[in-house]
Amino acid sequence: MTTDNDMTGGGHRKASQDSDLQDVRDIGEEPFETVVKLLDYPMFVVTTAADGSQGGCLVGFATQASISPARYLVALSDKNSTYRLATRATHLVVHVLGADHRALAELFGGQTGDETDKFAQCSWRPGPGGAPILDGVAGWFSGRIIERLPMGDHVGHLLEAGTGQVLQPGSDLLTLNDLGDLEAAHGA
Ligand SMILES: Cc1cc2nc3c(=O)[nH]c(=O)nc-3n(C[C@H](O)[C@H](O)[C@H](O)COP(=O)(O)O)c2cc1C
């Protein structure tokens, strides 16, 4: 928004910007972390497959990235076994979890495929590229991996949206705040 101060009082505006920054710093030693903690967002289970093996983990860092063409971005931690499998995979399947799917979130977020066969503990069938489609979720869609983007300690997987299904229309979704005490098996 442009104000009179912006156009006529550059010095005043600068002082005001400085005080805005000061306000942000005042809310904690780590302003970014403090503000990001305000956010709540849906949780997903993302699965993949390569060379006859299946993998999957709980994911919060995911978002639609384009409408036309339909694109979705999934960030996988470089510490996860799912990430290592995805380096050799062609597809991911993104599952939307309902509020009553905490057990699936615990299985895929609290355990690692390095130690546990998660797919022996849930019901699934192979989907595009062999990536598991889990039964009983609110919905899912598949995506072909068209780009891998280094983003820091996570790698972005840009998906070209493929097929999918809504299984529980209108159901409440499982969100980050529902999982406050769940510890990731592989840490951040
Ligand atoms: C609330 C929460 C959010 C998470 N978000 C992500 C995420 O966005 N991306 C990711 O790769 N891992 C994320 N994780 C971590 C993995 O789900 C977790 O380390 C998992 O056990 C890894 O399994 P894997 O080694 O079989 O891949 C999250 C975990 C929790 C508890």
The ligand as an SDF file (V2000), in Angstrom:
LIG
                    3D

 31 33  0  0  0  0  0  0  0  0999 V2000
    4.8370  -33.2380   11.9010 C   0  0  0  0  0  0  0  0  0  0  0  0
    5.8550  -33.8290   10.9630 C   0  0  0  0  0  0  0  0  0  0  0  0
    6.0760  -33.2430    9.7160 C   0  0  0  0  0  0  0  0  0  0  0  0
    7.0230  -33.7900    8.8210 C   0  0  0  0  0  0  0  0  0  0  0  0
    7.2040  -33.2030    7.5880 N   0  0  0  0  0  0  0  0  0  0  0  0
    8.1130  -33.7510    6.7240 C   0  0  0  0  0  0  0  0  0  0  0  0
    8.2810  -33.2020    5.4160 C   0  0  0  0  0  0  0  0  0  0  0  0
    7.6390  -32.2280    5.0270 O   0  0  0  0  0  0  0  0  0  0  0  0
    9.1640  -33.8150    4.5890 N   0  0  0  0  0  0  0  0  0  0  0  0
    9.8980  -34.9060    4.9660 C   0  0  0  0  0  0  0  0  0  0  0  0
   10.6800  -35.4210    4.1680 O   0  0  0  0  0  0  0  0  0  0  0  0
    9.7770  -35.4310    6.2110 N   0  0  0  0  0  0  0  0  0  0  0  0
    8.8970  -34.8810    7.0890 C   0  0  0  0  0  0  0  0  0  0  0  0
    8.7380  -35.4110    8.3220 N   0  0  0  0  0  0  0  0  0  0  0  0
    9.6630  -36.4710    8.7710 C   0  0  0  0  0  0  0  0  0  0  0  0
    9.3770  -37.8700    8.2580 C   0  0  0  0  0  0  0  0  0  0  0  0
    8.0120  -38.1210    8.0840 O   0  0  0  0  0  0  0  0  0  0  0  0
    9.9510  -38.8950    9.2530 C   0  0  0  0  0  0  0  0  0  0  0  0
   11.3080  -38.6310    9.5600 O   0  0  0  0  0  0  0  0  0  0  0  0
    9.7930  -40.3130    8.7190 C   0  0  0  0  0  0  0  0  0  0  0  0
    9.8820  -41.1910    9.7900 O   0  0  0  0  0  0  0  0  0  0  0  0
   10.8330  -40.6650    7.6560 C   0  0  0  0  0  0  0  0  0  0  0  0
   10.5960  -41.9630    7.2520 O   0  0  0  0  0  0  0  0  0  0  0  0
   11.5100  -42.6880    6.1680 P   0  0  0  0  0  0  0  0  0  0  0  0
   12.9170  -42.6770    6.7080 O   0  0  0  0  0  0  0  0  0  0  0  0
   10.9240  -44.0500    6.0480 O   0  0  0  0  0  0  0  0  0  0  0  0
   11.4020  -41.9040    4.8960 O   0  0  0  0  0  0  0  0  0  0  0  0
    7.7720  -34.9240    9.2040 C   0  0  0  0  0  0  0  0  0  0  0  0
    7.5210  -35.5180   10.4490 C   0  0  0  0  0  0  0  0  0  0  0  0
    6.5840  -34.9940   11.3200 C   0  0  0  0  0  0  0  0  0  0  0  0
    6.3550  -35.6700   12.6440 C   0  0  0  0  0  0  0  0  0  0  0  0
  1  2  1  0
  2  3  1  0
  2 30  2  0
  3  4  2  0
  4  5  1  0
  4 28  1  0
  5  6  2  0
  6  7  1  0
  6 13  1  0
  7  8  2  0
  7  9  1  0
  9 10  1  0
 10 11  2  0
 10 12  1  0
 12 13  2  0
 13 14  1  0
 14 15  1  0
 14 28  1  0
 15 16  1  0
 16 17  1  0
 16 18  1  0
 18 19  1  0
 18 20  1  0
 20 21  1  0
 20 22  1  0
 22 23  1  0
 23 24  1  0
 24 25  2  0
 24 26  1  0
 24 27  1  0
 28 29  2  0
 29 30  1  0
 30 31  1  0
M  END
$$$$
